Amino acid sequence: MQRVGDLVWAAADTRARGFLLGGTAGRTTLAGEGLQHQDGHSHLLSLAVPSLISYDPTFGYEIAVIIEDGIQRMYRDGESIFYYITVMNEQYAMPAMPEGAADGILKGLYKFKSTGSPKAKARAQLLGSGAILLEVLQAQAILESQYDVAADVWSVTSYQELYRDAHAAERWNRLHPGQTPRVPFVTSCLWDTEGVLVAASDYVKALPDAIDRWMPRRLTSLGTDGFGRSEGRAALRDHFEVDAKHIVVAALEAPETLPSARVLEALRDLTSPRALVIRGGERRRIAGREVVRGDILVLAEGDRVAADALLLIADDIQADESLLTGESVPVRKLARGDAAGTAPQRPGGDDQPMVYSGSLIVRGGGLAEVTATGPRSAIGRI
């Protein structure tokens, strides 16, 4: 949208019909790209085009419902409208469509996943869209497992449609004072819910803020305002504070959720480096400082390596070792068996079977056995 804005307005002026797909949309979906590719505002721009209907779906079934509706409205019903649909370039599982979700998908909001802890002491309503809905789902799991907060997850497919529907309801009520008032769709969805309301998206905060006035309670908006470039998606989402841990903190900071002292404790815990390890045959996520020799690190893209470790399994791993070498180009890693004849050396070389404390996994994943921690690690010896 930021590059074709005038053409989009001209298309509306000529009563164009069709689908405009915003590939690799969202400010954090492209890892490490320049500012020219960071789209955090296209849905804000599209809001000004009267005949343009915009959606930010996460899952394949959402896109299917939207496309089917668009074909019906444009080519069978003859409406002079066109669609802007932002899509991502990440790989993730595509679930089945929840029963009865189609209407909410088209209107802009539906409940994707109810809490698994209905008897928890506190409640929260988490709204996510596009790529960030996956972060919201992670936040739901953390809130329920670590803080006894029951969180429902809502998929926001279109803030624009919610905004237009709410204004249309207000206008109708204003012009028909003697008739039963209409209720905005977003209000009807959330009116009977409990707990803090948190919305997170890959776009500027002004997008969820646009529907705040029709919420039953104050909405906390998380978004990608400002510039920012990072080594990978995880670091970029941390920078913009739209990842799972920042969504958790936003849900906890409400007075009715947790006392302020517990929120501060949670903030310290969530923002400290963590590591997923296999210890005693069980996977557990622990503080990086608690990793010991013999632990098996489970590594994935976006992870900061907690200790020096020997790769047992490597699936197309590349690591940024610039903290140790000053070189910004990632290096390729191989598993111990595949790197036969290549002795573990110092950081910075390709095809070595070692990963080092402080380095960042920018691609792939695998398992690695910890060989050195703290002052005995490569970074500890600097």
SEDRENLUM-794395 format. One record per residue (C-alpha): residue number from 0; residue in one letter; x, y, z. Coordinates in nm, 4 decimals. Example, Ala and Ser with C-alpha at 12.3 -4.5 7.8 and 13.67 -1.06 7.14 Angstrom:
<sites>
0, a, 1.2300, -0.4500, 0.7800
1, s, 1.3670, -0.1060, 0.7140
</sites>
This chain:
<sites>
0, m, 0.0000, 0.0000, 0.0000
1, q, 0.2776, 0.2466, 0.0825
2, r, 0.4146, 0.2145, -0.2729
3, v, 0.0903, 0.1922, -0.4712
4, g, -0.1348, 0.4205, -0.2670
5, d, -0.2190, 0.6573, -0.5552
6, l, -0.2933, 0.3629, -0.7837
7, v, -0.5237, 0.2111, -0.5214
8, w, -0.7176, 0.5390, -0.4985
9, a, -0.7387, 0.5523, -0.8779
10, a, -0.8678, 0.1922, -0.8799
11, a, -1.1420, 0.2902, -0.6353
12, d, -1.2280, 0.5938, -0.8486
13, t, -1.2725, 0.3705, -1.1552
14, r, -1.4893, 0.1243, -0.9562
15, a, -1.2339, -0.1538, -0.9909
16, r, -1.3029, -0.5023, -0.8583
17, g, -1.0591, -0.7733, -0.7562
18, f, -0.8117, -0.8827, -0.4917
19, l, -0.4934, -0.6964, -0.3985
20, l, -0.2616, -0.9232, -0.1976
21, g, -0.0026, -0.7601, 0.0266
22, g, 0.2777, -1.0168, 0.0267
23, t, 0.5200, -1.0356, 0.3212
24, a, 0.3029, -0.7814, 0.4991
25, g, 0.3512, -0.6613, 0.8546
26, r, 0.6501, -0.4870, 1.0066
27, t, 0.8200, -0.8007, 1.1435
28, t, 0.7361, -1.0735, 0.8933
29, l, 1.0549, -1.0141, 0.6906
30, a, 1.3552, -1.0813, 0.9099
31, g, 1.6496, -0.8440, 0.8877
32, e, 1.5196, -0.6519, 0.5846
33, g, 1.5719, -0.2831, 0.5220
34, l, 1.3241, -0.0170, 0.6248
35, q, 1.1779, -0.0009, 0.2741
36, h, 1.0156, -0.3415, 0.3310
37, q, 0.8799, -0.2724, 0.6786
38, d, 0.5063, -0.2338, 0.6328
39, g, 0.3426, -0.1457, 0.9613
40, h, 0.0844, 0.0985, 0.8333
41, s, -0.0818, -0.0314, 0.5138
42, h, -0.4078, -0.1119, 0.6941
43, l, -0.4136, 0.2436, 0.8263
44, l, -0.3732, 0.3759, 0.4700
45, s, -0.6388, 0.1434, 0.3297
46, l, -0.8917, 0.2668, 0.5853
47, a, -0.9249, 0.5911, 0.3861
48, v, -1.0343, 0.4190, 0.0621
49, p, -1.4170, 0.3894, 0.0754
50, s, -1.4616, 0.0905, -0.1567
51, l, -1.1581, -0.1047, -0.0347
52, i, -1.2225, -0.3867, 0.2140
53, s, -0.9103, -0.4875, 0.4064
54, y, -0.8265, -0.8053, 0.5984
55, d, -0.5234, -0.9278, 0.7924
56, p, -0.5849, -1.3047, 0.8194
57, t, -0.3602, -1.5601, 0.9904
58, f, -0.4844, -1.8972, 0.8693
59, g, -0.5697, -2.0509, 0.5338
60, y, -0.9366, -2.1038, 0.6168
61, e, -0.9733, -1.7316, 0.6934
62, i, -0.8361, -1.6449, 0.3486
63, a, -1.0690, -1.9007, 0.1868
64, v, -1.3763, -1.7507, 0.3548
65, i, -1.2742, -1.3982, 0.2550
66, i, -1.2009, -1.4903, -0.1078
67, e, -1.5303, -1.6781, -0.1430
68, d, -1.7239, -1.3816, -0.0022
69, g, -1.5377, -1.1410, -0.2303
70, i, -1.6185, -1.3411, -0.5428
71, q, -1.9845, -1.3513, -0.4382
72, r, -2.0088, -0.9782, -0.3693
73, m, -1.8043, -0.8496, -0.6636
74, y, -1.8882, -1.0890, -0.9454
75, r, -2.2304, -1.2269, -0.8612
76, d, -2.3882, -0.9376, -0.6700
77, g, -2.2086, -0.6740, -0.8790
78, e, -2.0775, -0.4564, -0.5939
79, s, -1.8134, -0.2020, -0.6941
80, i, -1.5669, -0.2970, -0.4230
81, f, -1.2235, -0.4521, -0.4097
82, y, -1.0184, -0.6297, -0.1452
83, y, -0.6807, -0.5796, 0.0197
84, i, -0.5572, -0.8955, 0.1953
85, t, -0.2226, -0.9018, 0.3752
86, v, -0.0446, -1.2369, 0.3808
87, m, 0.2767, -1.3582, 0.5448
88, n, 0.5794, -1.5636, 0.4405
89, e, 0.6186, -1.7673, 0.7598
90, q, 0.5674, -2.1400, 0.7887
91, y, 0.3292, -2.2599, 1.0599
92, a, 0.0520, -2.5125, 1.1121
93, m, -0.2903, -2.4411, 0.9633
94, p, -0.5710, -2.5533, 1.1973
95, a, -0.9263, -2.6417, 1.1017
96, m, -1.1810, -2.3608, 1.1090
97, p, -1.3722, -2.3363, 1.4389
98, e, -1.7395, -2.4113, 1.3998
99, g, -1.9472, -2.1029, 1.3257
100, a, -1.6452, -1.8766, 1.2640
101, a, -1.7247, -1.7714, 0.9068
102, d, -1.9524, -1.4801, 0.9993
103, g, -1.6994, -1.3388, 1.2445
104, i, -1.4163, -1.3762, 0.9927
105, l, -1.6024, -1.1525, 0.7475
106, k, -1.7147, -0.9020, 1.0111
107, g, -1.3642, -0.8778, 1.1559
108, l, -1.3604, -1.0694, 1.4855
109, y, -1.4261, -1.4174, 1.6251
110, k, -1.3143, -1.6255, 1.9211
111, f, -1.0407, -1.8596, 1.8023
112, k, -0.9567, -2.0411, 2.1258
113, s, -1.1257, -2.0370, 2.4653
114, t, -0.9291, -2.0643, 2.7865
115, g, -0.8262, -2.4054, 2.9093
116, s, -0.8406, -2.2843, 3.2718
117, p, -1.1949, -2.1524, 3.3283
118, k, -1.1567, -2.1685, 3.7087
119, a, -0.8467, -1.9462, 3.7204
120, k, -0.8472, -1.6495, 3.9588
121, a, -0.8090, -1.3833, 3.6878
122, r, -0.9310, -1.3424, 3.3294
123, a, -0.7964, -1.1837, 3.0114
124, q, -0.9136, -1.1324, 2.6544
125, l, -0.6309, -1.1399, 2.4007
126, l, -0.6854, -1.0053, 2.0478
127, g, -0.4375, -1.0947, 1.7741
128, s, -0.4166, -1.0669, 1.3989
129, g, -0.1920, -1.1755, 1.1141
130, a, 0.1517, -1.3017, 1.2133
131, i, 0.1132, -1.1833, 1.5724
132, l, -0.1828, -1.4118, 1.6466
133, l, 0.0739, -1.6900, 1.6956
134, e, 0.2469, -1.4792, 1.9628
135, v, -0.0924, -1.4258, 2.1281
136, l, -0.1478, -1.8015, 2.1429
137, q, 0.1907, -1.8449, 2.3120
138, a, 0.0960, -1.5716, 2.5584
139, q, -0.2288, -1.7538, 2.6385
140, a, -0.0336, -2.0684, 2.7288
141, i, 0.2106, -1.8753, 2.9495
142, l, -0.0650, -1.6879, 3.1319
143, e, -0.2514, -2.0078, 3.2106
144, s, 0.0457, -2.2268, 3.3040
145, q, 0.2590, -1.9777, 3.4982
146, y, 0.0253, -1.7078, 3.6336
147, d, -0.3155, -1.8736, 3.6768
148, v, -0.4820, -1.6302, 3.4336
149, a, -0.7581, -1.7672, 3.2113
150, a, -0.7185, -1.6085, 2.8691
151, d, -0.9440, -1.6296, 2.5646
152, v, -0.7882, -1.5675, 2.2225
153, w, -0.9719, -1.3703, 1.9532
154, s, -0.8673, -1.3461, 1.5899
155, v, -0.9090, -0.9938, 1.4509
156, t, -0.9285, -1.0371, 1.0754
157, s, -1.0196, -0.6735, 1.0047
158, y, -0.9967, -0.3696, 1.2299
159, q, -1.1273, -0.1718, 0.9338
160, e, -1.4523, -0.3667, 0.9142
161, l, -1.5035, -0.3382, 1.2910
162, y, -1.4412, 0.0367, 1.2729
163, r, -1.6794, 0.0932, 0.9808
164, d, -1.9502, -0.1252, 1.1336
165, a, -1.9336, 0.0608, 1.4654
166, h, -1.9568, 0.4018, 1.2990
167, a, -2.2463, 0.2809, 1.0838
168, a, -2.4305, 0.1660, 1.3979
169, e, -2.3739, 0.5029, 1.5673
170, r, -2.4964, 0.6900, 1.2598
171, w, -2.8127, 0.4774, 1.2380
172, n, -2.8855, 0.5328, 1.6072
173, r, -2.8337, 0.9069, 1.5667
174, l, -3.0782, 0.9274, 1.2746
175, h, -3.3365, 0.6906, 1.4285
176, p, -3.3724, 0.8061, 1.7915
177, g, -3.7107, 0.6426, 1.8422
178, q, -3.6071, 0.2933, 1.7379
179, t, -3.4151, 0.0141, 1.9087
180, p, -3.0446, 0.1124, 1.9051
181, r, -2.8046, -0.0969, 1.7018
182, v, -2.5022, -0.2419, 1.8767
183, p, -2.1606, -0.2430, 1.7045
184, f, -2.0438, -0.5944, 1.6240
185, v, -1.7223, -0.5606, 1.8264
186, t, -1.9238, -0.4508, 2.1303
187, s, -2.1620, -0.7460, 2.1018
188, c, -1.8697, -0.9897, 2.0860
189, l, -1.6875, -0.8625, 2.3946
190, w, -1.9602, -0.7131, 2.6123
191, d, -2.0092, -1.0203, 2.8339
192, t, -1.6402, -1.1074, 2.8617
193, e, -1.4277, -1.0640, 3.1733
194, g, -1.0774, -0.9403, 3.2347
195, v, -0.8250, -0.7082, 3.0786
196, l, -0.8390, -0.6467, 2.7016
197, v, -0.5089, -0.6626, 2.5109
198, a, -0.4710, -0.6279, 2.1332
199, a, -0.1442, -0.7019, 1.9506
200, s, -0.0745, -0.6706, 1.5782
201, d, 0.2114, -0.6313, 1.3312
202, y, 0.0886, -0.2789, 1.2571
203, v, 0.0919, 0.0565, 1.4339
204, k, -0.1061, 0.0940, 1.7570
205, a, -0.3475, 0.3362, 1.5875
206, l, -0.5132, 0.0367, 1.4206
207, p, -0.6498, -0.1350, 1.7364
208, d, -0.6901, 0.2064, 1.9010
209, a, -0.9474, 0.2834, 1.6306
210, i, -1.2011, 0.0498, 1.7961
211, d, -1.1205, 0.1303, 2.1600
212, r, -1.4268, 0.3516, 2.2124
213, w, -1.6620, 0.0583, 2.1502
214, m, -1.4908, -0.1777, 2.3937
215, p, -1.6572, -0.2642, 2.7264
216, r, -1.3309, -0.1761, 2.9035
217, r, -1.0091, 0.0097, 2.8252
218, l, -0.8048, -0.1587, 2.5537
219, t, -0.4282, -0.1998, 2.5820
220, s, -0.2805, -0.1812, 2.2309
221, l, 0.0552, -0.3283, 2.1308
222, g, 0.1935, -0.2470, 1.7871
223, t, 0.4943, -0.1774, 1.5692
224, d, 0.5271, 0.2007, 1.5889
225, g, 0.8669, 0.3357, 1.4824
226, f, 1.1613, 0.1965, 1.2885
227, g, 1.3532, -0.1169, 1.3736
228, r, 1.5810, -0.3748, 1.2149
229, s, 1.7038, -0.6906, 1.3837
230, e, 1.8755, -1.0217, 1.3106
231, g, 1.5526, -1.2202, 1.2989
232, r, 1.1803, -1.2101, 1.3618
233, a, 1.2106, -1.2982, 1.7300
234, a, 1.4481, -1.0101, 1.8019
235, l, 1.2394, -0.7684, 1.5943
236, r, 0.9174, -0.8608, 1.7732
237, d, 1.0942, -0.8215, 2.1034
238, h, 1.2129, -0.4760, 1.9909
239, f, 0.8598, -0.3663, 1.9022
240, e, 0.7194, -0.5350, 2.2165
241, v, 0.4626, -0.7457, 2.0308
242, d, 0.5993, -1.0914, 2.1178
243, a, 0.4458, -1.3355, 2.3634
244, k, 0.6252, -1.2089, 2.6736
245, h, 0.5205, -0.8468, 2.6186
246, i, 0.1610, -0.9572, 2.5598
247, v, 0.1779, -1.1467, 2.8907
248, v, 0.3122, -0.8396, 3.0731
249, a, 0.0370, -0.6223, 2.9220
250, a, -0.2252, -0.8674, 3.0485
251, l, -0.0702, -0.8866, 3.3955
252, e, -0.0253, -0.5135, 3.4516
253, a, -0.3948, -0.4506, 3.5116
254, p, -0.4565, -0.4140, 3.8897
255, e, -0.7321, -0.6758, 3.8831
256, t, -0.4960, -0.9344, 3.7313
257, l, -0.1900, -0.9304, 3.9583
258, p, -0.0510, -0.7080, 4.2367
259, s, 0.2172, -0.4682, 4.1105
260, a, 0.4939, -0.6546, 4.2959
261, r, 0.4053, -0.9781, 4.1147
262, v, 0.3954, -0.7931, 3.7816
263, l, 0.7484, -0.6652, 3.8402
264, e, 0.8607, -1.0173, 3.9268
265, a, 0.6954, -1.1526, 3.6139
266, l, 0.8565, -0.8823, 3.3994
267, r, 1.2015, -0.9736, 3.5284
268, d, 1.1375, -1.3429, 3.4735
269, l, 0.9942, -1.3067, 3.1240
270, t, 1.2639, -1.0714, 2.9960
271, s, 1.5606, -1.2693, 3.1270
272, p, 1.7310, -1.5027, 2.8767
273, r, 1.5633, -1.8439, 2.8678
274, a, 1.6673, -2.1796, 2.7288
275, l, 1.4652, -2.4855, 2.6315
276, v, 1.6577, -2.7917, 2.7487
277, i, 1.6144, -3.1652, 2.7716
278, r, 1.7157, -3.2780, 3.1193
279, g, 1.6383, -3.6183, 3.2630
280, g, 1.4420, -3.7028, 2.9503
281, e, 1.2041, -3.4081, 2.9965
282, r, 1.1825, -3.0785, 2.8128
283, r, 1.1808, -2.7718, 3.0334
284, r, 1.2332, -2.3998, 2.9822
285, i, 1.4767, -2.2561, 3.2331
286, a, 1.6753, -1.9391, 3.2911
287, g, 1.9908, -1.9290, 3.0810
288, r, 2.2062, -1.9041, 3.3928
289, e, 2.0716, -2.2419, 3.5131
290, v, 2.2021, -2.4349, 3.2107
291, v, 2.4736, -2.6856, 3.3057
292, r, 2.7116, -2.9177, 3.1218
293, g, 2.5337, -3.2216, 2.9855
294, d, 2.2039, -3.0413, 2.9247
295, i, 2.0652, -3.0795, 2.5732
296, l, 1.9723, -2.7431, 2.4229
297, v, 1.6700, -2.7385, 2.1927
298, l, 1.7566, -2.4698, 1.9394
299, a, 1.5235, -2.2851, 1.7004
300, e, 1.5321, -1.9742, 1.4868
301, g, 1.5443, -1.6636, 1.7053
302, d, 1.7053, -1.8356, 2.0063
303, r, 2.0003, -1.6780, 2.1845
304, v, 2.2350, -1.9678, 2.2653
305, a, 2.2774, -2.0029, 2.6422
306, a, 2.6074, -2.1970, 2.6476
307, d, 2.8774, -2.3462, 2.4286
308, a, 2.7416, -2.6737, 2.2922
309, l, 2.8183, -2.9550, 2.0498
310, l, 2.5532, -3.0039, 1.7808
311, l, 2.4025, -3.3528, 1.7855
312, i, 2.1297, -3.2747, 1.5312
313, a, 2.1395, -2.9794, 1.2930
314, d, 1.8567, -2.8874, 1.0566
315, d, 1.9935, -2.6184, 0.8247
316, i, 2.1316, -2.4148, 1.1156
317, q, 2.2940, -2.0755, 1.0680
318, a, 2.4170, -1.8659, 1.3590
319, d, 2.5079, -1.5007, 1.4003
320, e, 2.8317, -1.5006, 1.6020
321, s, 2.8979, -1.1274, 1.5693
322, l, 2.9119, -1.0828, 1.9476
323, l, 3.2187, -1.3066, 1.9436
324, t, 3.3767, -1.2259, 1.6081
325, g, 3.2514, -0.8845, 1.4984
326, e, 3.1428, -1.0405, 1.1669
327, s, 2.7790, -0.9796, 1.0778
328, v, 2.7506, -1.2597, 0.8179
329, p, 2.5893, -1.5732, 0.9712
330, v, 2.7915, -1.8963, 0.9673
331, r, 2.6633, -2.2394, 0.8643
332, k, 2.6632, -2.5198, 1.1218
333, l, 2.6729, -2.8975, 1.0844
334, a, 2.5951, -3.1763, 1.3291
335, r, 2.8843, -3.3678, 1.4844
336, g, 2.8391, -3.6664, 1.2538
337, d, 2.8133, -3.4540, 0.9401
338, a, 3.1202, -3.2495, 1.0308
339, a, 3.3512, -3.5509, 1.0499
340, g, 3.7137, -3.4448, 1.0275
341, t, 3.6306, -3.0874, 1.1233
342, a, 3.7649, -3.0276, 1.4720
343, p, 3.5743, -2.7755, 1.6863
344, q, 3.7659, -2.4488, 1.6607
345, r, 3.6966, -2.0906, 1.7561
346, p, 3.3779, -1.9038, 1.6574
347, g, 3.3367, -1.7686, 1.3069
348, g, 3.3908, -2.0635, 1.0721
349, d, 3.1439, -2.2453, 0.8514
350, d, 3.0570, -2.6159, 0.8843
351, q, 3.1656, -2.6506, 1.2472
352, p, 2.9665, -2.8650, 1.4910
353, m, 2.9811, -2.6089, 1.7741
354, v, 2.7416, -2.3304, 1.8743
355, y, 2.8587, -2.0684, 2.1192
356, s, 2.7097, -1.8837, 2.4127
357, g, 2.5722, -1.5433, 2.3135
358, s, 2.5301, -1.6284, 1.9448
359, l, 2.1901, -1.6048, 1.7769
360, i, 2.0267, -1.8795, 1.5723
361, v, 1.9037, -1.7004, 1.2594
362, r, 1.7959, -2.0065, 1.0643
363, g, 1.7040, -2.3698, 1.1243
364, g, 1.7117, -2.5643, 1.4486
365, g, 1.8527, -2.8683, 1.6229
366, l, 1.9801, -3.0282, 1.9424
367, a, 2.3159, -2.9541, 2.1067
368, e, 2.4895, -3.0916, 2.4175
369, v, 2.6273, -2.8252, 2.6507
370, t, 3.0065, -2.8385, 2.6871
371, a, 3.0889, -2.5111, 2.8627
372, t, 2.9069, -2.2374, 3.0538
373, g, 2.9856, -1.9067, 3.2185
374, p, 3.3570, -1.8149, 3.2378
375, r, 3.4546, -2.1404, 3.0657
376, s, 3.2559, -2.0552, 2.7518
377, a, 3.4058, -1.8764, 2.4516
378, i, 3.2392, -1.5484, 2.5426
379, g, 3.3354, -1.5908, 2.9078
380, r, 3.7014, -1.6128, 2.8145
381, i, 3.7006, -1.2806, 2.6263
</sites>
